[in-house]
Every structure is written in structure tokens, then in C-alpha cells.
Amino acid sequence: MAKIFIDNQQYTVNDGQNLLQASLSLKLDLPYFCWHPAMGSVGACRQCAMTQYQDENDTRGRLIVACMTPVSEGMRVSMQQPAEKEFRDQVIAALMTHHPHDCPVCAEGGECHLQDMTVMAGHHERSYKGKKTTFKNQNLGPLIKHEMNRCITCYRCERFYKDYAGGSDLAAQASKNHVYFGRQRDGVLQSEFAGNLVEVCPTGVFTDKPFGDHYARKWDLQAAPSVCQHCSVGCNISLSERYGSVRRVTNRLNEHLNGYFLCDRGRFGFGFVNSDLRRKHILTKGEPANWADSAVSAKLTGSAPWLGIGSSQASLEDNFALQQLVGVDNFSLGLDSNQEDLLATHMDILAQWPSASLAEMEQADAIVILGEDVNNSAPRIALSIRQALLNNAREQAVKLRVPDWQDAAVRSIAPHHPVPLAYLGYGQSDLSKQATIHLICDDKRAAEQGFILAGLLNEKAPKAKVRKVDAQTLLLVDILKTAKRPLIVTGWSANNPALLAAAANIRKALASLEQEQDHSMLCIVPPEANTLTLGLLMQQGYLPAEQVKEKLAAAQTNLLVLDHSSSKFNAQLDELRSNSVNIMRISQLGEPTKDEVNLPASSFSECSGTQLNYQGLLQSYIPATKPAGQCLPAWQWLVNIAKLRQHTLGSISDLGQLRDKISQLYPHFTAHWLQHHHGQLALQTPRASGRTAMLANQTVHEPKPFSEAGAGYKQSMEGFKAGQYSDEPLAYSWSPGWNSNQSNHKFRDEYRSDTLTAQGGVRCVTAVQNKQWFKWSPQWSKSNKAKWQLLPLQKVFGSDNLSLHALPVAQLKVQAQVVMSQAQAQKLEIAAGQLVYCDDNSTLFHVVVNPQVPVNSLLIYVPADQYFPLQHCEQLTLATAKQTQEYTEQLQRALVNQTNQKQTQLQNLRAQDQTIPIHFIEGVV
């Protein structure tokens, strides 16, 4: 720690950090533009000028740039001297020279960092009278709107997009007053993290295009702390609503998980909650019904037993209620038998080796990725791994007496001091391109080499029965032996439990190498947001997938299906349908079928719930909007069914009681629910406080805010705000004088530093002390006798069925692909870009030629909304001219339909804005 003096006031701060960050951590208001805590300092804007003095006798001092100046013991500086104030005012004046006077119509208005800093710097009059420079804006796709005329050349967009996220199609172009930040030509931004430009940009150059289509000012939005539903990371988000519809998702800072950034699937995939395909009413035989109708109750009160199928898309509370209602012996996980093996293996490993947080991954100094394409299965993990690749450069910079937050210096050193990244797998991604050790192989070979690697690190590790040790594996041994914080990453993408077992053995072997303290890390990526909830309930008992059909066929049995909206499960359900007496489905989305009773489930934006991320970490969310139509939380429907069937679950009256019941089985969960959401949460900004007439088209009275029945928190315009209580979830970004999301940068000493505080929260799995080796299973050695082995691929925009119901994401959906090597393509006389079909299957695949395809393999990708089980492929046939034409016309119709759906949805939402049902506070007329 160092003692410094700011305007003759003594403070204690972290020695060596930059002066701007130190000033902000002390709650001092120092203007800045180009600095960002996750991206370091480059000193591009000069807005954070301060005066530094040699000692207490120096009265003149010299101007410095705070973001480029390290803190040192005894430092004396000022931020209130006339000279520096004038300098900062001149910087603002120069930046505003060509900035338009469009605040009233700018989508950034009210949460604009430029507005905050202009007021803070005291610049309130325009002195430039000449003609402003104007630019042509680009069409950057359905997610991002471009307004280049507002640019103040802070370079944040380029630094994030190119340097931090690794994008290559956006850059600074031209020079002087004509610097242009954009693409070489119009087109969709290719990075899956492009949406972060909306929050990174301190002005309105890059804005949220879907939000702009149905816009509301920040102070008119009510926000709720929530959790992303689109992968297993569980990024923390804020859901903002207006007039009952969710308008946007923004990042909610979590030091250990998402930090300041989200992937685009998480930022823009929320649209399914506003989808026209949402089920909002009870349906029987395809016709609207009510809960009190005899046709509904008759199907529920018969003597036939019930078999329940859970869902990794539903909350912990929903799945638990279903398991309690049907009993553990009649509770199916909704997974196939191979996925059940993966889940059981995953839970065993999680009990032995906790998964690292994203912040911990960023500290890795050697990385092994074993058969998992994290760029597509969990993009936010891939972004953190990318940051770890700079760690050796940061260490080298410190040796050269250059602070590690000097971003340009660190990046100039990075190519000469790379962090070892080993990629054992198939397919091409951002991380595979950066790998220093790359073994192109299928999942079986990757698992074999993993077992071999563990055996080379520790002779006690079980061996895989293989003949050859790859040279890349031998290179890895020395790297991992010398690494201080190695990271092993694998996951479910290849559907092979052997990969998980291999990763666990490597982790155990690394632990045996450490003499003092073990800093090795492991990360296993499950497929969906709440997969590990099923693993938790599996330990109580379940009905294996292979027995579901047998049990349905053996006796007259009803089927109760929880919240599945995926076409993958629909294919499974079609097989079970004929064996069931009645089918009741509690779901959010999809076309109803006439042989089902459909109960409409609330979405995650309409109810409270809990999910378990890839670490098994409990995370809860609360509703932003009132449930639509007849929708209820799935657990509430199950309680209502229990009442009809006189089941003990029917005694539950609110969510708190259900959570108490869960806590009887898992007592350590109580701490999580007690810690969070018990108090008054500020869901509206302070600028909303005191406003009346938010519904001025109907009344001047303030409507009663929506309040969830039985909730342990209070929704209010007044409550916990930024910087008050670190353990309370914050619904929005705000601090006095800081209306933009840059308020998150205040009050924080450092971001993901070496002195990272331990991750808090409650984990679902109780750690065991006795660490076990995983043995190689004989079934993992079975050879593939097919002509080609089919290896599954995933895509950020296409592999998640929920986000495909969000129209902006649906417009970016990648169509079905078959990926092959150049040699295979030449042998089959097929060229890249052609359409083919497999055997007699009618689905057409785009051919992609890629060198990173294992021998005798085809990489197969099918969008989640077109899923079908492709088990083998003996022959690829070129599509005929007629098939190609029909396919092209089908895609064109889909684009037209998406455009029409977007217009219809916007019209419906705008009409809804004019007819909001008002619930007055009791006693007000």
C-alpha cells in the first residue's frame, strides 16, 4: 500500500496501480474517456489530466495523465488546480468540436458517459461555429446500430473489438478529424462479442438496435437483477422492462464470472420472452381452456400413475417440485443415456475438483483444451481464456519495470512471450487459431491423449489402451510441470464421458506435482443453463432414460413434461407419445399439439428462480415483468396439480415454502436464499423517483409496481444502490453524477488482479477429501466401423433453441453444415458452398472445407430448431438444381417471414404500450 496526497488530503491506495483508478476507488470524480478497467490504459484522450508536485514545497507542479501514471509512496497531486481544469475543459471542447447536438434523440441520452463527463468538466458552451465533419454510417447487422458522427475518438471500440475480443473486421481508419471506426464495407460484425460495443462506447456511436426499435429512456425503465439463460456460465445480467415487455439486457457486474462483458447470444437472445409463440393460455385438444374446466381436471385426477420428465431449461424449484410430485422412481431427467453418463461423471468430478471461475481462468499460465469448442458452447469462457494468453507478457513487462496495466506495452511484448495453449480436438475457432500446440483429432483420441498425459505426469494414473503417444502430448508434459497456474478445459460438446474423466485425471496428476500449494484449475462445460440442477436431483434418485419407454409400455401411465421447448426433445417425445394415456406439458414456447394439455409457464423474466451454473454455483433471479395471460411459474402449476391429486406438495403456498422444502434436503442452500433478495431493491433509477404520469395517456396517477406474491424482497424506486452493499444484486448501473454504466468502475481498487478475492456464493456439491482416479472404460475403446464418424459441431447463433426465438438472433442463424477436409472434398468431387444431403435424409447441408477435420470424419452441425438424430452417413449426394432452388426460396421466405414477424411483434408491443392494465395502490381512486 502507498500513502498519497490528493489536494493535500492523505489517502492509502494500492502501490503501483494507475492514478486514475486509485482516484475512482476513493470515490473522487475525475473525468476520463479512453480508460477501461478491463482493457488497461493507453492515454488516448488526455481527459484525466492532474497536476503532480515534486514535494510539499512545490507550488507549480506539472500536468500528468492520471491513467498512465503509477501511484507511488508520498505522491502529491491535485485535480482542482485552475491549469488542469482549463486543460480538461479544452480537451472536452476539442472532442465536442464535431459532436452533433442530438442528445434529445440519441439512444444513449440519459446514460451517456460523455454527458456525465461534460457536466463534470464544466464545459457548458459550444465555441466552435464552423461546419462539422460528417460521416456515412454503416449497416452493421441486426444487433448494432452505427452513428459515427457522435464519435469522440477514444479508441475504446477498436481496443475492445480487436485487442480484447479478437475481432478482425472493425478498426480505426483514416486520420486526424476524419478517423473512422467501422468496417471496410457494410456488413454484419463477425465477433460474437460485438454487442459489448454498446456498453464500451462512451457515447452513442454504437447502440443496441433491437432496443432502439422499441425504445425507452433509462429512467423510464424498471430493471431486475437476473441470470442469462443461454449457456452454463450463468452470466449476471439486468433485465429492463417498460409497459410489461422486456426491452433490453445489459451486463451486471460480477467480478468472478462475466465481469464487464457478455456474449451476443446472452445480450440479444432474451427476445423469446416477447415471442408471438409464447404459450399464454391453457389448451386442451388445441382449444383454449380454464383450470376449473372438467376436461382439465379429469385428466389429472385419474388413478393412472404419472411419469415426469425434467428439463435443464427449467429452474431448480421447478425440477424439484416435479420430482416431489411424481416420486424419484418416476422422475426422468429428460436426457438420453449417454448424457446421463456424462452428468454422473461430471457430478463426481465436481465433488472432487471445483471448477474455476472466469476470473481465475484469466490468471492461467498454461491452458489445455480437451475436445471442447468453448468459443461456441460457452463464448464467455473463451473470452476469459483469451485474456490469459497475455499473462506471460504481463510478467515480462513487470520485469522491465512497466506496469501490467500499460496495455500497448504488454501487447507489444505478447508475441515474444506466448502463454502455452494446447488444443486437442477438431474444428476451427478463435482459440484453435491461437494454439501453440494443436492436435487435430476426434474426441476419442483426445481422451486417450488426456489419459496418457495424466500418466506421464503421475505414474499412478490409469492408462488408456493405446499404442501411440503423440509428440504434442510429450511437449505438454514439460509445460504443465513448470506451470504455476495450469488450466484444463473440457465439456459435453462431443458427447464423450471419457473427455471428462481424462480432464479429471490430469487435474489430479497436477495436484500431485505441487509440493506446497495447488493452483491448478479445471473447467467442465455442460450444455445448458441448468444442466447441473438435474445432476443434483439425480443423486436423490431418477428413472434412467432407457427405462422410460419400458415403463410407459408396461402400464397405463400419464406423462408430465416440464418446460421443454427444444426440437431435440420433441423428437424424443414423439416416440413416447403413443405409450402414454395423457400428456400434460408445462412449457413456454412452441406449437401446441392436440393430444396434449398445455399449461403456460412463466419465463425467467416473469418469476423468481434459481439455477446452477457450470461451477455448481447457486444463482437466483427475480422477475422484471408480470406474467403474461394465464402463465404461472412451472412449480406453481405442479403445486396446483398436487392439490387436485391430494399430494403433500399441495400444501405449498409460496416460493419461500418450496425453498424451505428444498433446504431440508440441502441445508447449505438456505444461506444463499437468506443472503440474496431479502430487502429493498432499487429497481428504478433515482431519476424515476417522484415521477407521476408514466402512463399519462391513461391517468396521472402512479400505478402500483408489480410485486411477486410471497417474495422475500420489495420492489421499489428506493433501495440498495451501487456501492452500498456488495452482496446485494444491483438492478442497474448508477452512482451520483454517473448515469452511464461507467459508474461500475467507481469504488473498485482493481479488476481481476493477482490478489483476486475468493469467490463467494453457495455451491451445490459438497467437496470430498478423497480424490479418485478415473479408469479407462472398455466401451470408450469401441471402434467406429462406419464409413465416416460423425462429430457434432455447435454455433453461437444456432445451437441454442431459446435464443432462436429472438428475431435479431434468428436473422444470424447459421444454416446446417457438413465440414470436411480438402482431401475428402476432392475425393468426393464436392466443392465448398455446395449443398448435399446424407443418405436418404432430406435435410440439405452447406459444404464447408476446413483443414482441421480428423481423418475419416465429417463434422456435422444442425441448428437447434431443425434437430434430427443423424446417427450415420454412408453417402453424401449433391443436391439437384431443383432441390437447390427450393432451398434458396425457402431461405428467402424465412427472411421475409422474419421481417414480417419483427414488424408484427413491434406493432403488437406498441399497441400493448397504449393499453397497459393499471393496478392502483389500495385506497387511491
Protein Blocks (a to p, Z undefined) as FASTA:
>chain_A
ZZddeehiacdddehiafklmmmmnopacddfkbcfklopehlnommgccddfblmlmnb
paddfklpccdehiacdfkbfklmmmmmmmmmmmmmmpccfklmpckgopafklmmmmmn
opabdfbfbdcdddddddebjkbccdfklpghlommmmmmmmmnopakbccehehjlbcc
ddfbecddfbfklmmmmmmpmblmbccfklmmmgcdfklpccdddddfkbmnopacdddd
eehiafbdcddddfklnmmaccfklmmmmmmmmpckbcfbdceehiacdfklmklmmmmm
mmbdcdddddfkbcfklmmmmmmmnopklccehiafklmmmmmmmmmmmmmmccddfklm
mmpcbdcdehiafklmmmmlmmmmmmmmmmmmmmmmmmnopafklmklmmmmmmmmccdd
ddddedjdfklmmpmbdcdddfklmmmmmmmmmmmmpmkbccdddfbdcfklmmmmmmmm
mpmbdcddddfknopaklmmmmmmmmmmmmmmpmkbccbdcddddfbfklmmmmmmmmno
pcdfklmmmmmmmpccddddehiabfklmmmmmmmmmmpfbdcdddfbdcddfkbccddd
ddfklcccddddfkopacddddfbdcehjbccfklmmmmmmmmnopaklmpcbfklmmmm
mmmmmmmlmmmmmmgopacddfbdfklgopahklmmloccdcdddddehiabdcdfbdcd
ehkammbccfbdcdehiabfklmmgoiabghiaklccdedjdfbdcdfbdcdddddfklm
pccfbfbdcdddddfblpamklmmpmklmmmpccddddddfklmmmnopaehiacdehjb
fbdcdddddfkbcehiacddddfklgccdfbdfbdcdddfklmmmmmmmmmmmmmmmmmm
mmmmmmmmmmmmmmcccdddehiZZ
